[in-house]
Amino acid sequence: MDTELKDNPRWATSSHGGTTQPSPLEVSALGQELEDCNRSRGRLFAWQCAADSVVLFVATHFVTTLALVVLVVATTLVVLRW
């Protein structure tokens, strides 16, 4: 089974000393792809992203969040006693 290789353009990941800026056609194609991808995710995707952001923030700032909660609870208890 012999197959001939055609002279198709080959993709290269090196700039070969040239500019590394993407061409306007590449930027346009990427924008269209991202738009199609975001449109296919559904209506609740924005809510899911927001929830993920909150969880990530709390997870990375756990000690600070815990100290803030303790401070609010302690302040509330002191104010309610007076």
C-alpha positions in Angstrom: 0.0 0.0 0.0 2.0 2.9 -1.3 0.6 6.4 -0.9 2.0 9.6 -2.3 2.5 12.5 0.0 1.1 15.7 -1.5 2.8 19.0 -1.1 0.5 20.4 1.5 1.5 23.4 3.6 3.0 22.2 6.9 2.3 23.8 10.3 5.3 25.1 12.2 5.4 26.3 15.7 8.6 28.3 15.3 8.7 31.8 14.0 12.1 31.1 12.3 13.4 34.5 13.4 10.3 36.3 12.1 7.5 38.1 13.9 5.5 36.0 16.5 2.3 38.0 16.0 -0.7 36.1 14.7 -2.1 37.2 11.4 -5.5 39.0 11.3 -7.0 35.8 9.6 -5.8 33.7 12.5 -7.2 36.1 15.1 -10.5 36.2 13.3 -10.7 32.4 13.1 -9.8 32.0 16.8 -12.5 34.6 17.7 -15.1 32.7 15.7 -14.1 29.4 17.3 -14.3 30.8 20.8 -17.7 32.4 20.0 -19.0 29.1 18.7 -17.6 27.2 21.8 -19.2 29.7 24.3 -22.5 29.6 22.5 -22.7 25.8 22.7 -22.2 25.7 26.5 -25.8 26.7 27.4 -27.5 29.4 29.4 -26.2 28.5 32.8 -22.6 28.5 31.8 -22.1 32.1 33.2 -23.5 31.1 36.5 -21.3 28.1 36.7 -18.2 30.3 35.9 -19.2 32.7 38.7 -19.7 29.9 41.2 -16.3 28.4 40.2 -14.7 31.8 40.7 -16.1 32.2 44.2 -15.0 28.7 45.2 -11.6 29.3 43.8 -11.3 32.6 45.7 -12.4 31.1 49.0 -10.2 28.0 48.5 -7.1 30.2 47.9 -7.9 32.6 50.7 -9.1 30.0 53.2 -7.4 31.4 56.3 -8.4 35.0 55.5 -12.0 34.0 54.8 -12.1 32.0 58.0 -10.7 34.9 60.0 -13.2 37.2 58.5 -16.1 34.9 59.4 -14.8 34.6 62.9 -14.5 38.4 63.2 -18.1 38.9 61.9 -19.5 36.3 64.2 -17.6 37.7 67.2 -18.7 41.2 66.4 -22.3 40.1 66.1 -22.2 38.3 69.4 -20.7 41.4 71.2 -23.3 43.7 69.6 -26.2 41.5 70.6 -25.0 41.2 74.2 -25.1 45.0 74.7 
